[in-house]
Amino acid sequence: MRKITVLFLAGFFCAALSSAALAADPYDRYERSRGEFPPPRAAGAPPPQHAVHGQTYFFGHLGLFDPNDSATGLKGYDSGGSFDFGIGSRVSPNLAIEGTFGAYSADIGPNEVTVAPLTFGMRLIVPHPFIEPYVGAGLGLYFADLKEPSSGIDDSDAAFGGYGAVGVDAWLNPRVALNFEGRYHWAEPSFNGIDVKVGGWTVGLGVRVSF
């Protein structure tokens, strides 16, 4: 859990630094002293360049997986690694749709679980030129493999599942953003006739690149 906390702090720290650097006032004190001020923001100003209608983007993350602590799930498993990548489209300044493929895993002793979600979802975004927070959700297929010698389980299965997400983009320019995202996954495949909850938190740092 400490790894998850550190990654959260690192993500928000990067976002804060990017915001401070990008939002610097281009008008210095000398210009202000001569009575020159930035033009007022017009009402109904166009959205940021990275929020144009129909813009396609690619994204990817590397991070950590914190398993659920359910008695019918992965109770006692250690944190593991995760990754994902995908493609999406900004269909409006406030809404994006995207498809994602990734994987996460965890283990404890000889027991090991690996899950590969293939999902389709959407994000609701608060538009901003530099820092854009968002929430999202999606559904898809979760391909899982579980090995637990102590329970006599060595099986694979695929089940429908879903996720909820929260994240933030820190735009470096109109096409590239640093991204920090957390997703909580829900899926319950069956191994040797036993239903096992294989979800939990994935937290990752990555990039978003618009075409």
N, C-alpha and C positions, 0 to 999 in steps of 0.2 A: 504494500500500500504506500510505503514511503516513495517508491519509484514513481507511482502515479502522481503523488503530490508534487514531487520535484518537477515532473514534466508539465503539470498544470502551471506552476509558477514560471517555468522557463518560457512557456508559450505566451503568457500574458506579459512577461517582461519584454520579449521580442516585439510584441504588438505595440507596447507602450513606446519603445524606442523608435520604431518605424513611424508611429504617429507624430512624435515630437520632431523628427527629422523632416518629414514631408509637409507638416503643417506650419513650418517656420514662416513668419510674416516677411514678405519680400520688400516691405517698405521700412527703411531704416529711420533712425531718429533725425538724421539730417534732412531727409525728404519731408518728414512731418514738421520739422521746424520751419520749413519754407511754405507750410500750408498745403502740402500735397498729401492727399489721403487716398486710400484704395477706394475704387468705385463701389457704391452700395450694391448689395446682392439683389438682383432683380427678382421680382415675384414670379413664380412659375419657371424658375431657371431649369435648363435641361438636366437630365440625370448625368452622373459621372460617366466618362467615356467607357469604363469597364462594365457599365450597366445598360448598354444599348440593347434594344429588342432583338432577339434571335442570335445573340452572340454565343458561339460554341467555345467550350474550354476543356482542358485536360487537367487532371489533378492526381496527386499521389501522396501517401503518408507512410512513415515508418514510426512505430511506437511500441506500446506495451499493452498486454492483456491482463486484466484483473478478473479472475473467475468468480462466478456467483458462489454464494456460501450456503446454497440450499442443501438440505439433507438428501434430496432426490436429484442433486446436481453434482457440482464439483467441489463440495465442501472439503477443505484441507489442501486443495491443490495450490501450488506456488504460482506467482505471476509469471507470465511468459511474454513472448514477442508477438507482434502483429504487423501487417502491412496491408495496404489496399491501393488501388488505382482505378481510374474510371474516366468517363466523358460525360459532359452535361451541356445544357443550353440555358442561357439566361433569357427566358421567354418574356420577362418584363423586368423593370427595375426592382420589383419586390419578390419575384418568383423565379426559381430555377428548377429544372428537372434533370435527373442524372441517373446513370447506371454505374454500378460499382462491382468490382470483383476483388476479393482479398482473402486473407487467411490469418488465423490466430491459433495459438497453441499454449498448452500448459502441462505440467507434470508434477508428480510427487513420487519419488522413488522409481519403481519400475512402471508405474501407471502413467499413461500419457494420452492426451486428447488433442486432436487437430481438427479445426473447423474451417471450411472455405465457403463464405457466403457469396452468392450471386444475387444482387438486389437491384431494385428500381425504386427511386424515391424522389422527393421534392424538398426544397428548402424555401423558407420564408425569410426574407432578408430586409434589414434596415439599411437603405441606401445611404452611402456617405463616400466622399472622394477618397478617403484614406483608410478608415477603420470601419468594417462592416460586420456587425454581429448577426447571427442567424440561428434559427432552429429548424430541424428537419425530421423526416420520418420516411420509412420505406418498408417494402415487403420483398420476399424472394425465397430462393431455395438455399438451404444450408446443408452442405455436404460434410459429414462428420465421420471421424474414425476414432474409435476408443479401444485402448488396450489396457486391461486391468487383470493381470495374471492372478491376483489374489481373489478376484470374483469370477474367474473363468471367462472373462469377456475379451474377445478379440474380433471386433466386428465393425462394419461400416454401414451407414444409412444416410438417406437424404430426407429432409423434412422442410415443410414451409415454416418460415419464421419472419421476424421483423426487427426493426431497430428504431430508436429515437436518438436524435443527435442535437448537439449544441456546439457552436464554434464561432470563430472570428477570422476574417480575412484582413491582412494588413497590406494594402496595395503599395508596391514599390514604384510602379508606373502603370499606365493604362492597360498593360497586358499581363503583368506578373505580380502575384501576391504571395506573401508568406501566409500559411494557414495553420491554425491550431484547432483540432476538433476532437470531441469525445462522443462515442456512440455506445449506447447500451443495447445489446443484442438479446433477443428472445428466440429460442428454438428448442425443441424437445424430440429429437430422433429416438428410435428404438434400437437397442443392441441386445441381441439374443432374447428378444421379447421383453426387455426392460426399458422403460422410458426414462431418459436421462436429460436433464436441463443442461445444455452446453453453452449457455449465454454468459454475459458479463460485460464489463466495460473494456472497450478499446480506446486508448488515448494516443493521438499521434500528432507529430509535427510534419508539415509538408509544404507543397507549393500548389498554386493554381495558375495555369497559363492559358490565356485567351488566344484564340486563333484570329 
